[in-house]
Amino acid sequence: MDIRVLEELYSDILIYKQIPVPEFIPEKGVHLVVPGESTDPERGGELFIGTDVDFNVIKSGEYMISGATYLFSTEKTLQELSALPEFSANLLFLACPIHEIRLRLYEMYQPQGKSDHNQDQLFRIFWENLKAGQLESLPEMKKWLDRFPHPTKEFFACITIKKEDDTPESESIDSFRSDIRTFFPEQNFFFLEKECVVLFSQDTMGIEHLDLDYDAFSDFLKERHLIAGTSYCSRWPAVFYTLYRTAHHSMKLGERLRNPLFPKYSNLFGYHEYESFYTIHLAAENFRNQTPGSSLCYLIHPDVLKIYQNDENNSEHLIDILLAYLMCGSGIDRTAKMLFMHRNTLYKKLNRIQSILNRKLDTFEDPFTIQFSCMMVIYQMYYKRKKIYE
């Protein structure tokens, strides 16, 4: 392909160029500059993308491939670049981030960008740059949003969808593409490994719930043996990766923990339901990284450890009872309703807990500390599926 195609493609951001080679070969693909790779002359015609740092490493000529074409994201001035010696490869220095170079190439190769494959490629580039923290400014993010198949609205959230854990591997989440498109006809979505990520947008700022028919969505998921997680809403699209993580972990936590305070849906889990458990998850992961080999039991209130040890020995599940009681503000009627348990049975369970602790439940100096410790035990038992001492 004529090298002038690239000159035209980047004409508005082209700072400096050297073009001794009239053509490049797009069929050979696009590669990142990796100093030390083979400089075999057979690689002439290949296209490479890099930064100023990469150029500084290969400019000695030892690592530069003769006849290749290099596109560099640069912060150098024309005056600095004009002093360069002549090379035997094409060099184009561009005043833009490296992800913009990649995106323009993608759009050149896929000018229509309407097929599922092309849209997946577009979202994949978007996702890589979002994770790398390269889309933090609103103008950069807006460029991406304008490229999406469907226009976005003022407020953003994330919905993640995946198959239930016990469903066969033979049917991938991607096989539900047309169904998801039918349910979300005006939303942008893509597939990421084993889940679908919906870039949900709406006109109003929701607090805990999105502008979504939750009953219909739950039925949709149930018919297909899927589960989903939802995030909070935000006006700032640049925080979408954070919204994704909260939706993703709400879905995973919800599938295993089933927060009894929110029993309505068994396949649809909102971040407002699992925010505390996600905080515990982040703290537990950081604790394990900071203190390898240590056990979470050292972070848990001694009274809760007594109840846990009793449950291990007698299979009474009193931790669940105590947590529900504290989450319900120590209200008997509400706790009994949540647990689908008769009041008298609940009284017996609570008396059993008091006898194990040798204290009344209303004598805790800080009930929230006990509740949080119970949640840590529940997290370890049901989410990590490990004993608390492991």
C-alpha positions as CSV (number, residue, x, y, z in Angstrom):
1,M,0.0,0.0,0.0
2,D,1.2,3.5,-0.8
3,I,2.8,5.2,2.2
4,R,1.0,8.3,1.3
5,V,-2.2,6.7,2.7
6,L,-0.6,6.9,6.1
7,E,0.5,10.5,5.5
8,E,-3.1,11.5,4.7
9,L,-4.5,9.4,7.6
10,Y,-2.4,11.3,10.2
11,S,-2.0,14.6,8.4
12,D,-3.5,16.7,11.2
13,I,-1.1,15.3,13.8
14,L,2.0,14.6,11.8
15,I,5.0,16.5,13.3
16,Y,7.9,15.0,11.3
17,K,8.4,12.3,8.7
18,Q,11.2,10.4,6.9
19,I,9.8,8.3,4.0
20,P,12.6,6.6,2.0
21,V,10.3,3.5,1.3
22,P,7.3,4.2,-1.0
23,E,5.1,1.3,0.3
24,F,4.2,-0.7,3.4
25,I,2.4,-4.1,3.5
26,P,-0.8,-4.0,5.7
27,E,-1.3,-7.7,5.2
28,K,1.8,-8.3,7.5
29,G,-0.2,-6.8,10.4
30,V,0.5,-4.1,12.9
31,H,3.1,-4.7,15.7
32,L,4.3,-2.9,18.8
33,V,8.0,-2.0,18.8
34,V,9.9,-4.5,20.8
35,P,13.6,-3.8,20.9
36,G,15.7,-6.9,20.5
37,E,13.3,-8.6,18.1
38,S,14.6,-10.0,14.8
39,T,15.7,-7.4,12.2
40,D,15.5,-9.9,9.4
41,P,15.3,-8.0,6.0
42,E,12.3,-10.2,5.2
43,R,10.3,-8.1,7.7
44,G,10.6,-5.1,5.5
45,G,7.2,-3.6,4.8
46,E,5.9,-4.4,8.2
47,L,4.2,-1.7,10.3
48,F,5.2,-0.9,13.8
49,I,3.8,1.4,16.6
50,G,5.8,2.8,19.4
51,T,6.6,5.8,21.6
52,D,9.6,8.2,22.0
53,V,11.1,5.8,24.5
54,D,11.0,3.0,21.9
55,F,12.5,5.2,19.3
56,N,15.4,6.2,21.6
57,V,16.2,2.5,22.0
58,I,16.2,1.5,18.3
59,K,17.5,4.7,16.7
60,S,21.1,3.4,16.8
61,G,20.0,1.2,13.9
62,E,20.8,-2.0,15.6
63,Y,17.2,-2.8,16.2
64,M,15.6,-0.9,13.3
65,I,14.3,-3.0,10.4
66,S,15.3,-1.7,7.1
67,G,12.3,-1.1,4.8
68,A,9.7,-1.2,7.7
69,T,7.4,1.7,8.6
70,Y,7.3,3.1,12.2
71,L,4.6,5.2,13.7
72,F,5.7,7.0,16.9
73,S,3.6,8.8,19.5
74,T,5.8,11.7,20.3
75,E,6.1,14.7,22.6
76,K,9.2,16.0,20.7
77,T,9.1,19.3,18.7
78,L,9.8,19.6,15.0
79,Q,13.1,21.3,15.8
80,E,14.2,18.3,17.8
81,L,13.1,15.8,15.2
82,S,14.6,17.7,12.2
83,A,18.1,17.1,13.6
84,L,17.7,13.3,13.2
85,P,20.0,11.5,10.7
86,E,18.5,9.7,7.8
87,F,17.2,6.1,8.3
88,S,16.5,3.2,5.9
89,A,12.9,2.9,7.3
90,N,9.9,5.1,7.2
91,L,9.4,7.2,10.3
92,L,6.2,9.2,11.1
93,F,6.2,11.1,14.4
94,L,2.6,11.9,15.6
95,A,1.3,14.2,18.2
96,C,-1.2,11.9,19.8
97,P,-1.4,9.0,22.3
98,I,-0.5,5.6,21.0
99,H,-4.1,4.4,21.3
100,E,-5.2,7.1,18.8
101,I,-2.7,5.7,16.3
102,R,-4.1,2.2,16.7
103,L,-7.7,3.4,16.4
104,R,-7.1,5.3,13.2
105,L,-5.5,2.2,11.7
106,Y,-8.4,0.1,12.8
107,E,-10.9,2.5,11.2
108,M,-8.8,2.5,8.0
109,Y,-8.9,-1.2,7.8
110,Q,-12.6,-1.4,8.8
111,P,-14.1,1.8,7.4
112,Q,-17.7,0.7,7.9
113,G,-17.3,-0.8,11.3
114,K,-20.9,-2.2,11.5
115,S,-20.4,-5.9,11.6
116,D,-20.3,-7.7,15.0
117,H,-16.7,-8.6,14.4
118,N,-15.7,-5.0,13.6
119,Q,-17.6,-3.7,16.6
120,D,-16.0,-6.3,18.9
121,Q,-12.6,-5.1,17.6
122,L,-13.5,-1.5,18.3
123,F,-14.6,-2.2,21.9
124,R,-11.5,-4.4,22.5
125,I,-9.2,-1.4,21.6
126,F,-11.4,0.8,23.8
127,W,-11.2,-1.6,26.7
128,E,-7.5,-2.0,26.6
129,N,-7.0,1.7,26.6
130,L,-9.5,2.2,29.4
131,K,-7.8,-0.4,31.6
132,A,-4.4,1.2,30.9
133,G,-5.7,4.6,32.2
134,Q,-5.3,6.3,28.8
135,L,-8.9,7.6,28.6
136,E,-9.1,9.8,31.7
137,S,-9.9,13.1,30.0
138,L,-13.4,13.8,28.9
139,P,-12.4,14.9,25.4
140,E,-10.6,11.6,24.8
141,M,-13.5,9.6,26.1
142,K,-16.0,11.6,24.0
143,K,-14.0,10.6,20.9
144,W,-14.6,7.0,21.7
145,L,-18.3,7.4,22.6
146,D,-18.9,9.1,19.3
147,R,-17.5,6.0,17.5
148,F,-19.9,3.6,19.3
149,P,-22.8,2.1,17.3
150,H,-25.4,3.7,19.5
151,P,-25.4,7.2,20.9
152,T,-24.9,7.5,24.6
153,K,-26.9,9.5,27.1
154,E,-25.9,11.7,30.0
155,F,-25.4,9.2,32.8
156,F,-23.5,5.9,32.7
157,A,-23.6,2.6,34.4
158,C,-22.4,-0.9,33.7
159,I,-24.2,-4.2,33.5
160,T,-22.3,-7.5,33.4
161,I,-23.9,-10.8,32.3
162,K,-22.6,-14.3,32.5
163,K,-23.7,-17.9,32.6
164,E,-24.6,-19.5,35.9
165,D,-21.6,-21.4,37.4
166,D,-23.3,-24.8,37.0
167,T,-24.3,-24.4,33.3
168,P,-22.5,-26.5,30.7
169,E,-19.4,-25.0,29.0
170,S,-20.7,-26.0,25.6
171,E,-22.8,-22.8,25.2
172,S,-20.7,-19.6,25.4
173,I,-22.1,-16.3,26.5
174,D,-21.5,-15.0,23.0
175,S,-24.3,-17.3,21.8
176,F,-26.8,-15.0,23.4
177,R,-25.6,-12.0,21.4
178,S,-28.9,-11.6,19.4
179,D,-31.0,-12.1,22.6
180,I,-29.0,-9.4,24.4
181,R,-29.3,-7.1,21.5
182,T,-33.1,-7.6,21.4
183,F,-33.3,-6.8,25.2
184,F,-30.9,-3.8,25.0
185,P,-31.6,-2.4,21.4
186,E,-30.2,1.0,22.1
187,Q,-27.3,0.1,24.4
188,N,-23.7,-0.6,23.4
189,F,-22.3,-3.9,24.6
190,F,-19.4,-6.3,23.9
191,F,-18.1,-9.7,25.0
192,L,-15.1,-10.0,27.4
193,E,-13.9,-13.6,27.9
194,K,-16.9,-15.3,29.7
195,E,-19.2,-12.3,30.2
196,C,-21.1,-9.7,28.3
197,V,-20.4,-6.0,29.3
198,V,-23.2,-3.6,28.7
199,L,-22.2,0.1,28.6
200,F,-25.5,1.3,29.9
201,S,-26.5,4.9,29.6
202,Q,-29.7,6.8,30.6
203,D,-31.1,10.3,30.9
204,T,-31.5,10.5,34.6
205,M,-29.2,10.0,37.6
206,G,-30.3,6.8,39.3
207,I,-29.3,6.2,42.9
208,E,-29.5,2.5,43.6
209,H,-31.6,1.4,40.5
210,L,-31.1,2.0,36.8
211,D,-33.8,2.9,34.3
212,L,-34.4,-0.8,33.7
213,D,-37.4,-3.2,34.0
214,Y,-35.9,-5.4,36.6
215,D,-38.7,-8.0,36.6
216,A,-38.4,-8.4,32.8
217,F,-34.6,-8.5,33.0
218,S,-34.7,-11.2,35.7
219,D,-37.1,-13.3,33.6
220,F,-34.8,-12.8,30.6
221,L,-31.9,-14.1,32.6
222,K,-33.8,-17.0,34.2
223,E,-35.0,-18.3,30.8
224,R,-31.3,-18.5,29.6
225,H,-29.7,-19.6,32.9
226,L,-27.8,-16.3,33.1
227,I,-27.0,-14.0,36.0
228,A,-26.1,-10.3,36.0
229,G,-24.6,-7.5,38.1
230,T,-25.3,-3.8,38.0
231,S,-23.2,-0.8,39.1
232,Y,-24.1,2.6,40.4
233,C,-24.7,5.5,37.9
234,S,-22.2,8.2,37.1
235,R,-22.1,11.3,35.0
236,W,-18.4,10.7,34.1
237,P,-17.8,8.0,31.4
238,A,-14.0,8.0,32.3
239,V,-14.8,6.0,35.5
240,F,-16.5,3.2,33.5
241,Y,-13.8,0.7,34.4
242,T,-14.6,1.2,38.1
243,L,-18.3,0.8,37.3
244,Y,-17.4,-2.4,35.5
245,R,-15.5,-3.8,38.5
246,T,-18.3,-3.1,40.9
247,A,-20.9,-4.7,38.6
248,H,-18.6,-7.7,37.9
249,H,-17.9,-8.4,41.5
250,S,-21.5,-7.8,42.6
251,M,-22.5,-10.5,40.1
252,K,-19.8,-12.9,41.4
253,L,-20.5,-12.2,45.1
254,G,-24.3,-12.4,44.6
255,E,-24.1,-15.7,42.9
256,R,-22.5,-17.3,45.9
257,L,-23.6,-15.2,48.9
258,R,-27.3,-14.4,48.1
259,N,-27.6,-11.4,50.4
260,P,-30.7,-12.2,52.5
261,L,-31.6,-8.5,52.7
262,F,-32.4,-8.5,49.0
263,P,-34.2,-11.7,48.3
264,K,-36.4,-10.6,45.3
265,Y,-34.0,-11.6,42.5
266,S,-31.9,-14.7,42.6
267,N,-30.1,-13.9,39.3
268,L,-29.7,-10.1,39.4
269,F,-27.4,-8.4,41.8
270,G,-26.9,-4.7,42.3
271,Y,-23.8,-3.1,43.8
272,H,-25.9,-1.4,46.5
273,E,-26.7,-4.9,47.7
274,Y,-23.0,-6.1,47.8
275,E,-21.0,-2.9,48.4
276,S,-20.0,-4.0,51.9
277,F,-19.0,-7.4,50.8
278,Y,-17.0,-5.9,47.9
279,T,-15.2,-3.7,50.5
280,I,-14.4,-6.9,52.4
281,H,-13.2,-8.6,49.2
282,L,-10.8,-5.7,48.5
283,A,-9.5,-5.6,52.0
284,A,-9.1,-9.4,52.1
285,E,-7.1,-9.5,48.9
286,N,-4.9,-6.7,50.0
287,F,-4.3,-8.4,53.4
288,R,-3.3,-11.6,51.7
289,N,-0.9,-9.7,49.4
290,Q,0.6,-7.7,52.2
291,T,0.8,-10.7,54.7
292,P,1.2,-13.9,52.7
293,G,0.5,-17.0,54.7
294,S,-1.6,-15.1,57.3
295,S,-5.2,-16.0,58.1
296,L,-8.3,-13.7,58.1
297,C,-9.2,-15.1,61.5
298,Y,-6.8,-12.6,63.1
299,L,-9.0,-9.7,61.8
300,I,-12.3,-11.1,63.2
301,H,-13.9,-10.3,66.5
302,P,-13.2,-13.1,69.1
303,D,-17.0,-13.5,69.8
304,V,-17.6,-14.2,66.2
305,L,-14.8,-16.8,66.1
306,K,-16.6,-18.6,69.0
307,I,-19.8,-18.8,67.0
308,Y,-17.9,-19.9,63.9
309,Q,-16.1,-22.7,65.8
310,N,-19.4,-23.9,67.2
311,D,-20.9,-24.0,63.7
312,E,-17.9,-26.0,62.5
313,N,-18.4,-28.5,65.3
314,N,-22.2,-28.7,65.3
315,S,-23.4,-27.5,61.9
316,E,-25.9,-25.0,63.4
317,H,-25.3,-22.1,61.0
318,L,-25.6,-19.5,63.8
319,I,-23.3,-17.1,62.0
320,D,-26.0,-16.6,59.4
321,I,-28.6,-16.1,62.1
322,L,-26.5,-13.5,64.0
323,L,-25.7,-11.6,60.8
324,A,-29.3,-11.4,59.7
325,Y,-30.3,-10.3,63.2
326,L,-27.7,-7.5,63.2
327,M,-28.5,-6.5,59.6
328,C,-32.1,-6.1,60.5
329,G,-31.3,-3.7,63.4
330,S,-31.9,-6.4,66.0
331,G,-35.6,-6.5,65.0
332,I,-37.2,-9.9,65.7
333,D,-40.1,-9.6,63.2
334,R,-37.9,-8.4,60.4
335,T,-35.2,-11.0,61.0
336,A,-37.8,-13.8,61.2
337,K,-39.3,-12.7,57.9
338,M,-36.0,-12.5,56.2
339,L,-35.0,-16.0,57.3
340,F,-38.4,-17.5,56.7
341,M,-38.3,-18.6,60.3
342,H,-40.9,-18.7,63.1
343,R,-40.4,-16.1,65.8
344,N,-40.1,-18.8,68.5
345,T,-37.5,-20.7,66.5
346,L,-35.6,-17.4,66.0
347,Y,-35.7,-16.8,69.8
348,K,-34.2,-20.2,70.5
349,K,-31.4,-19.6,68.0
350,L,-30.6,-16.2,69.5
351,N,-30.6,-17.7,73.0
352,R,-28.2,-20.4,71.8
353,I,-25.9,-17.7,70.5
354,Q,-26.1,-15.9,73.9
355,S,-25.2,-19.1,75.8
356,I,-22.2,-19.7,73.6
357,L,-20.9,-16.2,74.1
358,N,-22.1,-16.0,77.8
359,R,-23.4,-12.5,77.2
360,K,-26.6,-10.7,76.0
361,L,-26.6,-9.6,72.4
362,D,-27.6,-6.1,73.4
363,T,-24.3,-5.7,75.4
364,F,-22.0,-5.3,72.4
365,E,-20.2,-2.0,72.6
366,D,-20.2,-1.7,68.8
367,P,-22.7,-4.0,67.1
368,F,-21.4,-3.0,63.7
369,T,-18.0,-4.5,64.5
370,I,-19.7,-7.9,65.2
371,Q,-21.8,-7.5,62.0
372,F,-18.7,-6.8,59.9
373,S,-16.8,-9.8,61.4
374,C,-19.8,-12.0,60.6
375,M,-19.7,-10.7,57.0
376,M,-16.0,-11.6,56.8
377,V,-16.8,-15.1,57.9
378,I,-19.6,-15.4,55.4
379,Y,-17.4,-14.1,52.7
380,Q,-14.7,-16.6,53.4
381,M,-17.1,-19.5,53.8
382,Y,-19.4,-19.0,50.9
383,Y,-17.5,-16.8,48.4
384,K,-13.9,-18.1,48.8
385,R,-15.3,-21.5,49.9
386,K,-12.6,-21.9,52.5
387,K,-12.4,-22.2,56.2
388,I,-11.7,-19.1,58.1
389,Y,-8.3,-20.3,59.3
390,E,-7.0,-21.0,55.8
